[in-house]
Amino acid sequence: MVEWFVKNGIRVWSTQEGEQRFDNHTDKLTNYIRFWQADGESEKTSIRTKTALGQLVEDGGFKGGLAPYGYALVKSGRFNKRKHEVFELAINEAEAAVVRIIFDKYVHEGFGAQRIATYLNNLGYRARTGKMWHHASIRGIICNLTYTGVLRSGESRSKTLPHLQIITPELFDAAQHIRTSRANSAEQERRVPLNTRGQSLLAGNVFCGHCGSRLALTTNGKAYP
C-alpha cells in the first residue's frame, strides 16, 4: 500500500524512518523486510491479546467493553497494571426482566424478533438508549450466551456463574433450536413456524410449488380508510 501511494505521487513519511522511498531495489527490499517484521509483531500481539482475554474469561472475569443488556458494570476494587480500576458484571434487575420476557415470548409463545420488538414498544419498554426496540437488538439478545451465566471470548468459555444467570441453559438451548429451525432453507422440512399472528399468517410458512420460495408479503406503506 505504501508503494502504491509513492508510485501515485503521494509522499509517505514515518516518524522514525523518515520518507518511505522505492527508488531502487535496495529500498524495496528494505521496506519489504521492515513491514514483514512489523506484520509479524502485530500478529504476535494479537495472539497474546486473545490468549490473555481468553484466560481472563475462563477465570470468570469480564473482558471489558460495554455491559450487555441485562447487566451493569460495578467496581470490583481491583486495579490492572495501568492502575485503572477493573469493573465486573452484575445483573440489572430491570433489564433482566425484559430479557426474560424476550426469551419467554420467543420460546413459549412463538413470537419472532419483529413481533417481540413491537410487543415491548407497545408496552412502553425502551432500549437502554431510550429508543424503541429494533428486531436486530432482539436477535442479538437471543444469541447471547452470557444470559446463561457463561462468559465467552472467542473459543474460550467460563464456568457457569450463578450470580450472572438470567435464564436457564435449557431455555437458551431451546431458543437456539428455534432460531436455527427458522433459518432452514426451503428445501428442508421445517416444523417451527416463522410467525404465528397477523394478516400475513402464511408468509414464510408456505412455499411455491414451482420454485420453492417462501410466500412473502409486501406493502407500499400507504393507509386507506
N, C-alpha and C positions, 0 to 999 in steps of 0.2 A: 504493500500500500504506500509506503514511504517512497519507493522507487517510482510508483505511478505519479505521485504528486510532483516529484522532481522532474520527471520527463515531461510533465504538462506545465512546466514553468513556475511551479509553486515552491518557494524555498522553505525547507523544513529545518528547524533548529532544535537542538537538545540542550537543556540547561547544563549538562555535564560534558557531552561530546562535541558541542558546537554544531555547525551546519552539517547536515547529512548530505553527502555527495556520492554520486555514482559515475564519476568522470572516467574511471578506468577499472580494469579487472580487480585490482587490489582493493579499491574502495568497495566494490560489490561483495567481494569475499569477506572483507572485514565486517561489513554490515550484516551479511547473512549469518556469520558466526555469532555476532553480538545479539541479534534478535532471536536466534535459535536458543542461545543460553537464557535470554530473558523469558522466552516462552516456556522453557523447562522449569525455571524458578517459579513462574506463575502457576504451572500445573502442580508443582510440589506444594505450593502454598494452599491451593485449592484442596488438595488431598488432606493436608494437615488440618484445614478448617473443617472439612467434612468429618474427619475422624474425631476431632475434638467435640463437635456438635453431637455426633452420634454417641460418644461416651457420656456426654452431659445428659442426653435424653435417656439413655439406658439406666443412668443413675437416678432418674426421676426428676431431673431439673428442666426448667423451661429454657428453650434455646434462644429466646429473645424475640423482639418484634411486638406487634400489636396482639393483644389478647383476643382469642376467638370469641365470637358472640356467645354469651352464656357465662363468660368468665371475666374476672377483673384482675389487674396487676396489683399485688401488695408487696410492700417492702419486706425483705427477708432478714435484714440486719446484717447480711454478709456483704463483703466487698470483693470485687475482682482485682486483677493485677493492676488495672488502671485506676484503682481506688474509686470506682463507681459502684454505687450500691446495687446489688442484684435483686431483681424482682421475681416473685413467684406467682403462679396462677392460683386463684381462688374462685369458687363458684359465685356468680352474681345471681342471686335467687330470682330476681325479677326477670332477667333474661332467660334463665334456665327454665322457668315456667313456660316461656314461649317455645323454647326448643322442644320441650316435652309435647306441647300441642302439635308442633310440626310433625314429629315422628308418629304421634298417635293418629293424626288425620291421614298421614301418608300410608301407614301400615294397616290400620284397623278400619278405616273408612274409605280407602281407595282414592283419596284426593291426589291430584297431581301438583306439581310445583306452582303452576299458574293459579290453580284454584285455591291452594293454601295461601298464596300471597294475597289474593282477593279477599279471602276469609279474614285474614289478620287485619288487612286495611279497613275492612268494613266494621270490624270491632273496635277500631281506633288504635290498634297496635302500630308502632312505628319502629323502623330500624334504628340502630344506635346513632346514626347520623341525624335522626329526626325526620328523615324522608320516608315515603311509603315503601312498603316491601316490594321487591322485584323477584321474579321467579328464579333468576340466576343466583341470588343470595340464598334462596330456599334450597336449591340444588347443592350449593356449597356446604350448607349445614348438614344435609342428608348424607353427604360423603365424608364428613369429618369424623375420623376415628376417635378424636380427643374426648368426645362426649361419653365414651365408654370408660373413661379414666385411663386411657393409654396414650402416652405422648409418643410422637414419632418424628424422625428426621431422616429423610431418605429411606434406607432399608432398616434403620435402627428403630427399635421399639422399646418402650419402658414396660415394666410390670404394671399390672392394673393398680391404679392409685385410687383407693376408695373415696378419698376426700375430693377427687375431681370427677367422679362418676355422676353424670346427669341422667343417662339412660342405661338400660341393661345391654350387655353384649348381644343377647338374643334378639332384642328389638332392633338393634343396629344391623345385625345379620339379615333379619327379615326385610329391612328397608333396602339393603343392597341386592337381595334376591329379586325384589320387585323392580328395582331400578334396572338391573341387567335384563330382566324379562321384558320390560317395556322397550328396551333398546334392540331387541332381536330383530333380525331382518324379516321382510315379508314372507320369505320362503320358509322360515322356521315356525313351528307350531308355537303359539303363544296363548297361555291360559290367563294372563293378567290383563285386564282392560286398561287402555290408555286414559280413558276418562269415564266418569260414571254419572254425569249430570249435564243438563243443558240441552239446547236445541240441536247441538251437534253431537248428540249422544253416540252416533255410529262413526264419527270422524276418528280415524286411526284404528278402528276396531273391525272394519270390513275392508275387503280388498277387491280390486278389479280382477275379474276372471280372465282378462286378456293379458294385461301387462304385469299384474301382481302388485301394483302400487296401492298404498292406503288411501281410503277416502279422505279428502281434505275439505275444509270449509274456509271460504274466503269472504270478506266483506269489503264494502267500499267506504266504510266509515260514516256514511250519512244516515240520518234518522228520519223516519217518515211517520206522520200521525196515523 
